[in-house]
């Protein structure tokens, strides 16, 4: 996101703790299944680990973050 001038803040947590950590979050990027509707966009982070589909994921993530930022 830095390459595109999009400031981000990253917070890490377990999926079990996710529901308690959503305050202030705009998107979720997870390598595990999120089994509830958090009310914000959820992205599958597996492509960042495997490299398969990584560019598409980053493009989708960038687009979504830009849309959220423009609304604020």
QUIPEHU-V474855 format. One record per residue. N is the residue number from 1. RES is the residue in one small letter. PHI is phi as a letter, one per 40 degrees, with the letter a starting at -180 (NA if undefined). Layout:
# QUIPEHU-V474855
n->N res->RES phi->PHI
n->N res->RES phi->PHI
This chain:
# QUIPEHU-V474855
n->1 res->x phi->NA
n->2 res->x phi->d
n->3 res->x phi->c
n->4 res->x phi->b
n->5 res->x phi->g
n->6 res->x phi->b
n->7 res->x phi->c
n->8 res->x phi->b
n->9 res->x phi->b
n->10 res->x phi->b
n->11 res->x phi->b
n->12 res->x phi->b
n->13 res->x phi->a
n->14 res->x phi->c
n->15 res->x phi->c
n->16 res->x phi->c
n->17 res->x phi->c
n->18 res->x phi->d
n->19 res->x phi->d
n->20 res->x phi->c
n->21 res->x phi->b
n->22 res->x phi->c
n->23 res->x phi->d
n->24 res->x phi->g
n->25 res->x phi->c
n->26 res->x phi->b
n->27 res->x phi->a
n->28 res->x phi->b
n->29 res->x phi->b
n->30 res->x phi->b
n->31 res->x phi->c
n->32 res->x phi->b
n->33 res->x phi->c
n->34 res->x phi->c
n->35 res->x phi->c
n->36 res->x phi->a
n->37 res->x phi->c
n->38 res->x phi->c
n->39 res->x phi->g
n->40 res->x phi->b
n->41 res->x phi->c
n->42 res->x phi->b
n->43 res->x phi->b
n->44 res->x phi->c
n->45 res->x phi->c
n->46 res->x phi->d
n->47 res->x phi->d
n->48 res->x phi->c
n->49 res->x phi->c
n->50 res->x phi->c
n->51 res->x phi->g
n->52 res->x phi->c
n->53 res->x phi->g
n->54 res->x phi->c
n->55 res->x phi->c
n->56 res->x phi->c
n->57 res->x phi->d
n->58 res->x phi->c
n->59 res->x phi->c
n->60 res->x phi->c
n->61 res->x phi->c
n->62 res->x phi->c
n->63 res->x phi->c
n->64 res->x phi->c
n->65 res->x phi->c
n->66 res->x phi->c
n->67 res->x phi->c
n->68 res->x phi->c
n->69 res->x phi->c
n->70 res->x phi->c
n->71 res->x phi->c
n->72 res->x phi->c
